[in-house]
Amino acid sequence: MSVPPAAPARVLTVAGSDSGGGAGIQADLKTMSALGVHGMSVITAVTAQNSLGVQGTWDLPWEAVRAQFRSVVDDIGVQAVKTGMLSSAELAGTVADLLGGLDVPVVVDPVGVSKHGDALLRGDAPDVVRDRLLPLATVATPNLDEVTRLTGIVVTAEQDMRAAADAVLACGPRWVLIKGGHLPAARGECADLLSDGRTERWFRAPRHPNHHTHGTGCTLASALASALALGHDVPAAVGLAKSYVTGAIAAGFPLGAGIGPVDHAWRTRAR
C-alpha cells in the first residue's frame, strides 16, 4: 500500500478578490502554488476589477470573514498568514481580533490604493491597521504611499527610507520592509529596506522597463509569507521573495487595454 505524501506548508491569505486575476486573493494563491506551499483564503471583499481599474467593491460581512477564518484555522491549520485588502475599520478590527490568537508569522501588506489609484482602505480603516494590526505583524510591507498614509512620513529619496522604517516600526511590527519601487529610477534599480530597528539590510534589483506590474505588492507579501512558512528567517525570506517578484515583474504581460499583471508562473514558463 502506498503512503500518502505529507501535506505541504500551509499559508492563509486574508484579502480581497480581484476579478481580473492579477492581484488580491488570486495573485496570492498563484504565488503560493508557484512557491510550493498550499494556499488558503479568507475573502474580505469582492471587487469588479480589470486592467483599467476598479469598477466596484463590496465588503463581505464580518461574520463571513470570521467564519472563513475559523473554518480553515480550526481544521487545517496554518503556518503563516498574509493580510491584504481589508476595506473597512470593521473588517480590519475583525481580522486583528482573529490574528491575535495565532502564534505563526504574519505578513501585513497595508494595502491602501490599487495600482490604478482606486481607494481600497476607507474611513477609519488605516487607523485600525496602524493601531491594531501592525503590532501583530512579523513583517509589514508598506510601499511609500502607504508609509505616508500610516505615519505621515513623506519619502522622496532613498535616504528617507530609514526614517520611514523607524516610523513604521514605532507602530509595533517586529520587522518592516519599506518598498522603494515608487522612487525615481535614478540608478536603474529598485531598492527595498528591511529593518527591525537594530539591524538593516538593503535588497536591490534591476528596474525592468515593463509597466505591466499589477499585483506586485500582493505577490511580494505572499512570497514572503510562503518563505516564512517554509522555515526561512525574515532576512532570507525577504531575499527569496524579492527574487521571485523581480522575475515576475520582468515577465509581466499585457492583458486588456490597461496595466497587465506580473507573471506568477514565470519560472515555469522560463523552462
N, C-alpha and C positions, 0 to 999 in steps of 0.2 A: 504494500500500500504506500503510495507517495505521500510525503509530508507536505502540507500546505506551506507556502513561503511565508516568512514573517512579514507583518504589516510594515509599511514604510513609516517614516516620521510623519506626524500629523500637524498641519498648520491651519489655523482658522482665520479667515478674513471677515472683518465686520465693516461693511462698506455699502455704497450704493451700486445699483445696477446700471451699466452703460449699454443701451440697446445697440449701439454701433460696434461694440465688442473691443474697443481699443483701450479702455481704462476701466476703473472700478472693479467690481467683482469679477468680471470677465478677464480683465488683464491679470488680476491676482491669481486666478485659478490656472490660467495658461502658464504663468511664470512658475508656479509651484510644480505643475506637471513637468515642465522643462527641466527643473532642478531636482527631480526625483523624490519629491515629497507628496503626501496625499493632502490635497487642498479641500477645505470645507468652508461653508459660507453662512454668514448671518446677514441678510439683506436689510438695510436700514431705509432705503428709499429706491424708488423706481424712476428712472429718467427716460424721456424721449430725447435721444441724442444721436447725432450723426457727425460727419466730418465738418459741418458748418457751425455747429454749436449745440446748445441745449434748448430744446423747444418746450420742455415742461418737466416738472419734478413733482412727485407725490410721495410724501413720507409714509412709512408704514407705522401703525400704532405701536406704542412702546410695548404693549403686551405681546405683539407678534415678534418683536425683536428679542424680548426676553425668552419667549417660548423656543425660538430657533436656537438661541444660545444654550439653554438648558438641555434641549434635545441632544445636541452634539456633545457638549462637555460631560454631561452626566452618564452617557452611554459610551461614546467612542473615546473621549478624552483628547486633549491637545498638548502639544509640546512647544508651541509658540503661537502668538496671536498678532495679527496686524490690523490696525484700525485705519479707516479712510474717511469717506464722506459720512458725516453724522447729522447734517442738515439743521437740526433744531437743538435748543437748550435741553428740551425734554429727552430727546434721544441720546444726546451726549451724556446727560446725567444717568440715564438708564445703563448705558454701556460702562460708565465709570463704576457704578454700583456692582455690575456683574464682574468686571475685571478685578475688583478689589478682593474677590475670594479666590483668585488663582495664584499659583506660585510657578509661573512659567515666564519666559521672556516675552515682553510686549513691545512691539514697534508701533509708535504713534506717528502717522502721517497726517498732520493737521491741515487737511485739505480745506482751502478757503474759496478758491475760484477754479473754474475749469480752464483748460488750455485756451479756450476762446474768450475767457473773461467773464463767464457766467457765474454768479454767486452760488456757492454750494454750502455755505455756513451762514445761517440767518440769525438776526436778532441778537440775543444774549449768548448764542452758542459759542462764539470764540472765548467768552469769559469762562464758560464751563469747561471747555477744552483746556484752557490755561490753568485754571484753579483746581480742577478735579481729575482730569485725565493725564496731563503731563506728569504729575507726581507719581503715577503708576507706571510710567514708561521706562523700559530698559534703554531704549534709544528713541529719540524724537528726530524726525527727518524733515524739518521745515525748509522750504525754499525762501528766497529773500523777501518776497511779498508776504509770506506767512510770518516771517520774523517780525516784520513791521506791524502786522495785524495783531500779533500776540504780545509784543514788547514795546512797540513804538520806535525801535531802533531802525534807522534807515541805512542800508548798506549800499555804497556807491563804488567801492573799490575793495580789492582783496584784503587789504589791511584792516578794513572794518569788520571782517568776519569774526575776529577774535572777540570783539565787544559783543557781537551778536550771539556768539556761543555762550558767553558769560551770562547774558541777559536771559537766554532760554533756560540755561542750567539753573538759574535762580528760581525758576518755576517748579523745579523738582525732579526732572528726569535724571537717570544715572549717567547717560551719555547723550550728546546731541551731535547730529550730523548736519552742518549748515551747507546747503547745496548752492553752489555758486554759478549754476548754469545761466542765470539771468544777467550776469555781469557782462560788460563788453568783452569781446574775444580778442583782447589786446595781444595775447601771445598764442592765439590759435589753440587754446586748451580750456578745459573745464576743470575747475578746482573746487573740491569739497573739503571742508574742515571737520574732523572728528575730535571731540574733546570731552573729557569728564571733569574738567576743572583743575586737574593736576597734570595731565599729560595731553598732548595733542598730536595729531597726525594728519598730514595733507594727502589727499588722494587726487591725482591728476590724470587726465586722459585727453587724447586729441579731441578737438571740437569738430565734428563732422558737418560738412555743408549740406545738411539734409533737414528740411523744415517739417518732415513727417515725423513728429515727435509726440503725438497724442499718447498719453498713458505712461510717460516717463517716470513721474513721481510714484504712481501706484506700483509700477514694475520694480523700481528700486527698493521700495519698502517691503514688497512681497519677497523679493530675492533675499533681502536681509533677514526677514523672519524665517525663511526657509533654511538659510545657512545656520542661524542660531538653533533651530530645531534639530539640525544635524550634528550639533555639538561644538561648533566653532565658537571661539570667544569673539567679543564685539569687534575688535580691530580686524581680525581675519575675516569675519562675516561681512564687514563693510567692503573689504577688498574684493571678495568674491562677488558681492552684489554689484559693485561698481564695474567690474569687468564684464559681467553679464549684461547690464543695462547699456554699457558703451557699445557692445556688439549689436544689441537690439536697435539702438538709435542709428548706427551706421547702416543697418539693413532695413530701416523704416521705409514703407512703400506707400504710393498714392492710393487713396481709396475715396470714392466720392468726389465732390467738387471742391473740398477744402483741405484741411490738415489730416493726413493719413496717420496711422498708428505706427509705433515701433513694432519690430518683428520679434515676437516672443519665441518663435521656432527657428531663429537664425542659426543656431548651432546644428540643428537637423538639416536645414537647407544647405548649410556650408559643406556638408559631407557629400 
